[in-house]
């Protein structure tokens, strides 16, 4: 018998997109070169070696450990990479992803990652080359729109502000802008100016964003219109209340 995991309930486009994000079954929409990715992350110079915090594991001569033998180290851990981060902000106006679903995506599809979620931002910490792999998938696939989501390591505010007149999510530090039909980023994620202009690709149209979003909205796909999702959310909260309420 083959087990097919059920990542998320529901039959609406939002539910389907949520299942796709969690499972990692994502459509690739654009190309971001390794050099451009390294530039916008801002942790090291493009083309440079990965700085390390310890020698490669193969050279350390660690004592025998059954757990270590069962769990293969990630490439970044094997090489001794330092831990670095990537952080995204997603607009409330039909951005493809939400902070929680970026965390679910990272935790389900990558090893050695530490995802964190806040109201308007999502961070992944990991060994540097492992983090870059996770970041590149997010930048290149339908989980992101260069106009409605952005890499922001600092001053992430703006996700809940209405979109600019050109349809781009507001950014107080002006890391990106729409030029000749594509989104250009000329500062890294903490807004340090780059010596290159990174082309992040074309933004999604309003219609495409509405189809690809994982956000329930009354003016697009209503949460209450997805009966199976409502049923399961009520069940989860009921069980949390029933089994979490234990008066002494």
Order of alpha helices (4+ residues) and beta strands (2+ residues): alpha-alpha-alpha-alpha-alpha-beta-alpha-beta-beta-alpha-beta-beta-beta-beta-alpha-alpha
